[in-house]
Amino acid sequence: MTADKRADLAGPGIGNYDELEKVLPQDYTSLLSPKETQKALFAAKNFIEENLCKQLNLMMVTVPLIVDVESGVNDYLDRDGSRTPIEFHISNDRNLHPIDAQVVQAATKWKRVALQRFGMQPGEGLCTDMRAVRKDYFLDHDHSAYVDQWDWERAITADHRNLDFLKEIVGKIWKVLVDTERYVQDQFPALRNPKYPNLPEKLTFMHAEDLLDKYPDMPRKQRETAMLQQCPAIFIIGIGWTLKDGYPHEMRAADYDDWVTPTVSSEGKPMHGLNGDILVWNHVTKRRHELTSMGVRVNDKTLRQQLEATGQLDFLNFPYHRGIINHDLPLSIGGGIGQARTLMLLLRKAHLGEVTVTVWPKILKEMCAHKNIFVLE
C-alpha cells in the first residue's frame, strides 16, 4: 500500500495502454457529429469565457507561449521537478544577444506578474486563453501533451486569504460550469441524454485530510473515485500539504498555491491549505474527472515555508520569487480550468482528442477507432 500511495503522487494518468484498453467505454457513440461538435465546443467556449469574466470581474488578456528561462515564471507543476518544460536556444544576432527560452507548462506565475503590469486592483483580474505543452504526461483519454486552459488570476487583499473567500470564488466558477451545460444543451438538444446526468447544482467541499480519514487505506485516486460515487461533484481543499499518512494528497508546486496555511474546517477541526481541485464523476468514461486546479497564492511567508519544505530555497534567486518576498507582486487568487477536459465532459465525449487537435500515438488512435472513438487529426 505504501508503494501504491507513493506511485499515486505522480498524477492522475493511467500508465499503460493495456490498462487504457480496459478503461475506454465499450458501448460509446458520440451524441454529436464532428461538424456539430465544432459548433458546440466554440459555443461552450465563448459562453464560459464571457460568464467567467462577469462572475469574477476579469478581462481577457494575451498570454505567452514561450518565456525566458531566467525569469523563473514557468510552471513546474509539481514539487519534485519531474515534469520539465521544453527548452530551446534562440541564437539571435549571431549569438551575440541570445535567449534561452522555454515553452510554458502553465501561466500560473506569469499571471500574477501580469496583474501588476496591467495595474489590477483588488477585486479585478484577468483571464487568458492559455496554450501549453507538457511533454512528460502519459497520453491517455484525458491527458494530452497539448494543454489549453482558461488560466485566470484576480488581485486580492490580505483579508481575502481565508477559506470562506476561496469557497465563494469556487462557487462562482461552479455556477458558470452548470450554466454552460444548460446553455449548450439548449443549443444542441441531442446532448440531453438520460445516460449522462447533468452536473449537480451543489458542489460538495471537503478537505484532503477528511478524505484520508474516510478512506485511510486507499491511494489518492481510489479515495477520489470512492467519494465521487457518493457525491458526483467535489472540491478537495488542501492539496499539497503532507497528510498524516506521510504523503500529500497530490504533489503541488511550492511557489504558487498556498497549501501550508493553517485553517479550520466547518466542523471546527484544524486543517491546512487555501487551494484545491474541482473533480466530477464522468458518466461517459465512468471515472473521476478533474476540471480545475486553483487557490489563494503564496505570500512572502508561505512561499518561504513551502520552498523550505520542498528543499527549493534556491528559487528565491528568481525575479518572480523575489517579487513576492519584496511585496512587489500583488496578493492574488487564481487557477486554470482545463478547456479540453471541460468540453469533453459537457459534450459527452469519451476522449480529449474528440475536442482538441494534438498528437497521439498510433496504438491509441487504433484502440479508440476500434471502440467507435475518432480523435481529431
HUSULMO-V842015 format. One record per helix or strand. SS is the DSSP state (helix for helix, strand for strand). FROM is the first residue (numbers start at 1). LEN is the number of residues. Records with the same first field share a line. If there is no record, write none. Layout:
SS->FROM-LEN  FROM-LEN
//
This chain:
helix->2-7  17-7  34-23  69-3  92-4  108-10  158-3  163-25  189-3  208-7  220-9  300-10  313-5  319-7  339-8  352-3  362-9
strand->58-4  66-3  87-4  99-5  125-9  146-10  204-4  233-5  242-1  248-1  257-1  262-3  270-3  275-8  287-11  332-7
//
